[in-house]
Amino acid sequence: MDYASRLDKVKESATFKYSAQAKKDGVINLTQGLINHETPKKIRDAAIKALGEGKTTYTPTRGIPQLREKISDKLKSQNGIKGLEAENILVSCGAKHLIFEAVMALINPGEQVALPNPSWVSYESIVHLAEGKIIWLPLKAHEGFIPDDDFFSRLEDSNPKIIFMNSPNNPTGAVYPKKTIKKIIDLAERKDAWIISDEIYERIIYDGRHFSPASVYDKTITINGYSKEFSMTGWRLGYAASKVEEVIDRMNIIQSQSVSCATSFVQYAALEAYSKEVSDEVEDMVSELKHRRNLLVEGLSDLGVLNYSPQGAFYLFPKLGGDDIRLADKLLEDGVGVIPGSPFGSAGQGCVRISYGFIPADRIDEVVVKFAGSIK
Ligand SMILES: Cc1ncc(COP(=O)(O)O)c(C=O)c1O
């Protein structure tokens, strides 16, 4: 068949593929990038109210003004990004689509995009769709996947138009120290590169505080969404923000010629995400995740397969060695679903990604026992 070659290097999302396989009776499913917490009731009720009020037609392509104002207020007050107005915000159907729009708006064929290795699976595919050239920046398990000298010298030697940053990180759970983020910003500034800062896990940090590059570097596109923090993966809502209004305008051209706008009543519902009640609920959810992280880190460290303690998100990325695809298949046969590490980049070889978003704390012992049996 004569299909377009632009898909030649793009594969189906490994996370979706392995998640589907793990949805079987008797399998403890540690594949999913989501949390077993219902979307807060206030948000669900607001969606029902918006539907009842007939808020069911197209919205402005950039999103409803009330939501864009809430987002710009939040980015100013919580992330220290001064000078952002509603015009600097673009709301769309999930963070993933906004990353797609950002890369499509910036990258010409052959231009370089720097990606940490490992990285969330979709960055690589999106760069391939834009026909960009990936520069992989090596990270190491024994450094807890925090950028080290090798990462910076690779970045120094390259000429990227975009540098991707994702802290807290999927798949590793690493949270970059502020000084590391500042070092990346210094390099971006010297090379006049854009930073795409994917901050979708910003609220899920166990120690310390999140630092947004856009608070000190204007040529940043901050990406965020409602999927993780508010358990709204199926609602499909996210946003991009940049002090450079022109990049938001150009992303909005793609939006207007593709999805048109995010779902109307979902945008009205998201206004409630900024209430104190919802924020308190999120705080409780993060405490529960921290408890699970502690139990898992303890159990897997005792087995000798984990030598770092991730500070955020809800993932662990232990390096077990060997062929990670076979390892994930073997673990699945033994009743534990995980994602193999290599789809996240060559540095993921021999690793598996474990999500503890969906596993209750009282089943973690069982996970560790199954792991011990499976990898011996
Ligand atoms: C790092 C990262 N960015 C973006 C997304 C996608 O978020 P959304 O559901 O808003 O498209 C995910 C989802 O797993 C993610 O892990």
The ligand as an SDF file (V2000), in Angstrom:
LIG
                    3D

 16 16  0  0  0  0  0  0  0  0999 V2000
    5.2940   13.7050   30.5920 C   0  0  0  0  0  0  0  0  0  0  0  0
    3.9050   13.6930   30.0550 C   0  0  0  0  0  0  0  0  0  0  0  0
    3.4750   14.7260   29.3210 N   0  0  0  0  0  0  0  0  0  0  0  0
    2.2470   14.7530   28.8160 C   0  0  0  0  0  0  0  0  0  0  0  0
    1.3560   13.7190   29.0220 C   0  0  0  0  0  0  0  0  0  0  0  0
   -0.0020   13.7560   28.3570 C   0  0  0  0  0  0  0  0  0  0  0  0
   -0.9310   14.4420   29.0880 O   0  0  0  0  0  0  0  0  0  0  0  0
   -2.3990   14.6830   28.5340 P   0  0  0  0  0  0  0  0  0  0  0  0
   -3.2500   13.5800   29.0740 O   0  0  0  0  0  0  0  0  0  0  0  0
   -2.7640   16.0250   29.1020 O   0  0  0  0  0  0  0  0  0  0  0  0
   -2.3510   14.6990   27.0520 O   0  0  0  0  0  0  0  0  0  0  0  0
    1.7540   12.6040   29.7740 C   0  0  0  0  0  0  0  0  0  0  0  0
    0.8540   11.4740   29.9700 C   0  0  0  0  0  0  0  0  0  0  0  0
    1.2040   10.3920   30.3450 O   0  0  0  0  0  0  0  0  0  0  0  0
    3.0580   12.6080   30.3180 C   0  0  0  0  0  0  0  0  0  0  0  0
    3.4840   11.5800   31.0590 O   0  0  0  0  0  0  0  0  0  0  0  0
  1  2  1  0
  2  3  1  0
  2 15  2  0
  3  4  2  0
  4  5  1  0
  5  6  1  0
  5 12  2  0
  6  7  1  0
  7  8  1  0
  8  9  2  0
  8 10  1  0
  8 11  1  0
 12 13  1  0
 12 15  1  0
 13 14  2  0
 15 16  1  0
M  END
$$$$
